[in-house]
């Protein structure tokens, strides 16, 4: 409802804004400390009060756009290979697990919840920085990633991902936010302190595991044999030279896959000839009306070699028929 600008000191690069939030269900007081630069930061301090019972409160909300990409072809003819402001949701859980969830343009509005306690961070990221993958003068390859860094423990709850179907790139159809456990009953208070980072890549990259750089989907089955209609191949690429170059010659990591629906088969790992990237591949047999929640990572000698790749898949999405 109102904003106040604090006159900055001559020797500081930061700008401070105060803000009042006022609505029928919630009220709140905010302080934003904005620091521009190659990596722009916004430190957020807030006190929020519930005036009535609220079913869901979304904290540190982010928005973005995903129209189509390497994991989901364009719903109509388009000269560009990919169109998106972000290509995935990154999570750093309270127990230290690194998770990557590629985004979808679904057939209906979907919300995915990733339960956690005191997460170390989450963000909507644009990892693909290759102009050739977009071929668009609006420079999707330069769109910033945004990372949420909690400066005060968030407690128990879930990072929730909102995916809304869209038929055009002009609509922000992706949302991500933290939702505390339980309803916000009348009189509830939230004391928040977190920092937002705008940058190319994560401000806190993992150094001991490889990260996902591509998710590719195609026909499953054995080459040279009849390909069944309801079997799909997933090929996920992982890269981090300092991790992947430690794999001894002739040794192949194990691909660990699980699914909520369908049957997984033909799992294997193989290197890409450039020496850094490895591909994890598996087939999924899935009926047309089913939706599968997939979980996969590679391990070596019983230890995770990569971050955990999560994905929600419906067959018609892979055929560019979301709309």
C-alpha positions in Angstrom: 0.0 0.0 0.0 2.8 2.4 0.8 6.6 2.7 0.3 9.2 4.8 1.9 12.7 5.4 0.5 15.5 5.8 3.0 18.0 8.4 1.8 21.3 6.5 1.2 24.6 7.5 2.7 27.2 8.9 0.2 29.5 6.0 0.8 27.0 3.1 0.3 25.9 1.4 -2.9 22.7 -0.1 -1.3 19.3 1.4 -1.3 16.7 0.7 1.4 13.0 0.7 1.0 10.3 0.3 3.7 6.9 -1.0 2.7 3.5 -1.6 4.2 1.4 -4.6 3.0 -2.3 -4.3 3.8 -5.0 -6.7 2.7 -8.3 -8.2 4.1 -6.4 -11.4 5.2 -2.8 -10.3 5.9 -0.9 -7.2 7.0 2.9 -6.8 7.1 5.8 -4.5 7.4 8.8 -4.9 5.0 12.4 -3.7 4.7 14.1 -4.2 1.4 17.9 -3.5 1.1 18.8 -3.5 -2.6 22.4 -3.8 -3.7 23.0 -3.6 -7.4 26.0 -5.1 -9.2 27.0 -7.9 -11.5 25.1 -10.0 -9.0 22.2 -8.0 -7.7 21.0 -8.8 -4.2 17.8 -7.9 -2.2 17.8 -8.5 1.5 14.2 -8.9 2.7 13.1 -8.5 6.3 9.4 -8.8 7.1 6.8 -9.2 9.8 3.5 -10.6 8.6 0.3 -11.0 10.6 -2.8 -13.0 9.7 -6.1 -11.2 10.2 -8.1 -14.3 9.3 -7.6 -17.9 8.6 -5.6 -18.4 5.4 -5.3 -21.8 3.6 -1.9 -21.2 2.1 0.8 -18.5 2.6 3.5 -18.4 -0.1 6.8 -16.9 1.2 9.6 -15.6 -1.0 7.5 -16.0 -4.2 9.3 -16.2 -7.6 7.7 -16.1 -11.1 9.1 -17.0 -14.5 8.1 -18.4 -17.9 8.5 -21.8 -19.6 6.9 -22.2 -23.0 9.0 -25.0 -24.5 12.5 -26.5 -24.4 14.7 -29.5 -25.0 12.5 -31.7 -22.8 9.2 -30.5 -24.4 8.8 -29.5 -28.0 6.9 -26.4 -29.3 3.1 -26.9 -29.4 3.2 -25.4 -32.9 5.7 -24.7 -35.6 8.4 -22.3 -34.3 11.9 -21.5 -35.7 13.4 -21.4 -32.2 14.6 -24.6 -30.4 13.7 -23.3 -26.9 11.7 -20.5 -25.4 11.9 -20.0 -21.6 13.1 -17.5 -18.9 14.0 -20.4 -16.6 14.6 -24.1 -17.3 14.4 -25.6 -13.9 13.7 -25.3 -10.1 16.9 -25.9 -8.0 16.6 -27.0 -4.4 19.2 -27.2 -1.6 17.4 -29.1 1.1 17.9 -28.9 4.8 19.8 -32.2 4.9 22.1 -31.1 2.1 20.6 -32.8 -0.9 20.9 -30.9 -4.2 17.8 -31.3 -6.5 17.0 -30.2 -10.0 13.5 -30.3 -11.4 13.1 -29.3 -15.1 10.1 -27.2 -15.8 7.0 -28.2 -17.9 4.3 -26.4 -19.8 1.5 -28.8 -18.7 -1.9 -29.5 -20.0 -3.6 -28.2 -16.8 -2.5 -26.2 -13.8 -0.3 -28.3 -11.5 1.3 -27.8 -8.1 4.2 -29.9 -7.0 5.3 -29.8 -3.3 8.8 -30.7 -2.1 8.6 -31.2 1.7 11.6 -30.0 3.7 12.7 -28.5 7.0 14.9 -25.5 7.1 16.0 -25.5 3.4 19.3 -23.9 2.6 17.9 -22.3 -0.5 15.8 -22.6 -3.7 15.5 -20.8 -7.0 14.2 -20.6 -10.5 17.3 -21.0 -12.7 18.2 -20.4 -16.3 21.2 -22.9 -16.7 21.3 -23.0 -20.5 23.4 -20.0 -21.5 24.0 -21.0 -25.2 22.4 -18.5 -27.7 22.3 -21.2 -30.3 19.8 -23.1 -28.2 17.3 -20.2 -28.4 18.1 -18.3 -31.7 16.1 -15.3 -30.4 17.1 -11.6 -30.4 15.4 -11.1 -27.1 18.3 -13.1 -25.6 16.6 -15.8 -23.5 20.2 -17.1 -22.9 20.8 -13.9 -20.8 17.7 -14.1 -18.5 18.8 -14.0 -14.8 18.4 -16.8 -12.4 16.9 -16.0 -9.0 18.0 -17.8 -5.8 16.4 -17.5 -2.4 18.8 -17.7 0.6 17.1 -18.0 4.0 18.9 -15.9 6.6 16.5 -17.1 9.3 15.4 -20.8 9.5 12.1 -21.4 7.7 11.1 -24.4 9.8 9.0 -27.2 8.4 7.1 -26.8 5.2 7.6 -27.3 1.4 8.9 -25.5 -1.6 5.9 -25.5 -4.0 6.2 -25.3 -7.8 3.3 -23.9 -9.7 3.1 -24.7 -13.5 0.3 -23.2 -15.6 -0.4 -24.1 -19.2 0.4 -21.3 -21.7 0.0 -20.9 -25.4 2.4 -17.9 -25.7 5.7 -16.7 -24.2 4.2 -13.4 -23.0 2.7 -15.1 -20.0 4.6 -15.8 -16.8 3.2 -19.3 -16.1 5.7 -20.5 -13.5 5.8 -19.8 -9.8 7.8 -21.1 -6.8 7.5 -20.2 -3.1 7.9 -21.6 0.4 4.8 -22.7 2.2 5.0 -23.3 6.0 3.3 -26.4 7.4 -0.3 -25.8 8.6 -2.8 -23.1 7.9 -2.1 -19.5 8.8 -4.8 -19.1 11.5 -6.1 -15.7 12.6 -3.4 -14.1 14.8 -0.5 -16.1 13.3 2.8 -14.2 12.9 5.6 -14.8 10.5 9.1 -13.3 11.1 11.0 -13.5 7.8 14.6 -12.7 6.8 16.0 -13.9 3.5 18.1 -12.7 0.6 17.4 -12.8 -3.1 20.2 -13.2 -5.6 19.9 -12.3 -9.3 22.8 -13.8 -11.3 23.7 -16.2 -14.2 24.3 -19.2 -12.0 23.7 -20.4 -8.4 25.5 -18.2 -5.8 26.2 -21.5 -3.8 27.2 -24.1 -6.4 27.9 -27.6 -5.3 31.5 -28.6 -5.8 31.4 -32.3 -5.0 28.6 -33.5 -7.4 27.8 -32.9 -11.0 24.8 -30.9 -12.1 22.1 -31.5 -14.7 22.6 -29.6 -17.9 20.0 -31.2 -20.2 16.9 -33.4 -20.1 16.1 -35.1 -23.4 13.1 -37.3 -24.2 12.6 -39.6 -27.1 11.3 -43.0 -28.3 12.2 -45.9 -26.0 12.9 -49.5 -26.9 15.9 -51.2 -28.5 17.2 -49.7 -31.7 16.7 -52.1 -34.7 13.6 -53.6 -33.1 9.9 -52.5 -33.3 9.5 -49.4 -31.0 6.4 -49.6 -28.8 4.2 -46.6 -28.7 4.0 -46.3 -24.9 7.7 -46.5 -24.1 9.8 -43.3 -23.7 13.5 -42.8 -23.4 14.9 -40.3 -20.9 18.5 -39.1 -21.4 19.8 -36.7 -18.7 23.2 -35.0 -19.1 25.3 -34.2 -16.1 28.4 -32.0 -16.1 31.1 -30.8 -13.7 34.6 -31.5 -14.9 36.2 -31.7 -11.5 33.7 -34.4 -10.6 33.2 -36.4 -13.8 36.9 -36.5 -14.7 37.5 -38.6 -11.5 35.6 -41.5 -13.0 38.3 -44.2 -13.9 38.6 -45.2 -17.5 36.3 -48.2 -18.2 34.2 -47.6 -15.1 30.5 -46.8 -15.5 28.4 -45.2 -12.7 25.2 -46.8 -11.7 21.9 -45.1 -12.6 19.4 -45.1 -9.7 15.8 -44.5 -10.9 12.4 -44.7 -9.3 8.9 -43.8 -10.6 5.4 -43.3 -9.1 3.8 -44.9 -12.2 4.9 -47.1 -15.1 7.8 -49.5 -15.5 11.5 -48.5 -15.7 13.9 -50.5 -17.8 17.2 -50.3 -19.8 19.1 -48.1 -17.3 22.7 -47.3 -18.2 25.3 -44.5 -18.1 27.7 -43.5 -20.9 30.1 -40.6 -21.4 29.7 -38.0 -24.1 33.0 -37.8 -26.2 34.0 -34.3 -24.9 35.3 -35.9 -21.7 33.3 -34.0 -19.1 29.6 -34.8 -19.7 28.0 -38.1 -18.8 24.5 -39.2 -19.8 22.2 -41.3 -17.6 19.6 -43.1 -19.8 16.5 -45.2 -19.0 13.2 -46.2 -20.6 9.8 -45.7 -19.0 6.7 -47.7 -20.1 3.7 -45.5 -19.3 0.1 -45.5 -20.4 -1.2 -42.3 -22.1 -3.4 -41.2 -19.3 -0.8 -41.7 -16.5 1.4 -39.1 -14.9 4.8 -40.2 -13.6 6.9 -38.5 -10.9 10.5 -39.6 -11.6 13.5 -39.5 -9.4 17.1 -40.3 -10.6 20.7 -39.8 -9.9 24.0 -41.5 -10.6 26.3 -43.0 -8.0 29.8 -44.4 -7.9 31.0 -46.8 -5.2 27.8 -46.3 -3.3 28.1 -42.5 -3.2 26.0 -39.9 -5.1 28.0 -38.6 -8.1 25.3 -36.2 -9.3 22.5 -34.0 -7.9 19.1 -35.6 -7.8 17.0 -35.1 -11.0 13.3 -35.0 -10.4 10.7 -34.8 -13.2 7.0 -35.0 -13.8 6.0 -36.6 -17.1 2.9 -37.1 -19.1 3.2 -38.7 -22.5 1.4 -36.0 -24.5 3.7 -33.3 -23.1 6.6 -34.9 -24.8 4.7 -34.8 -28.1 4.2 -31.0 -28.0 0.4 -31.3 -27.3 0.2 -29.4 -24.0 -2.2 -26.9 -25.5 
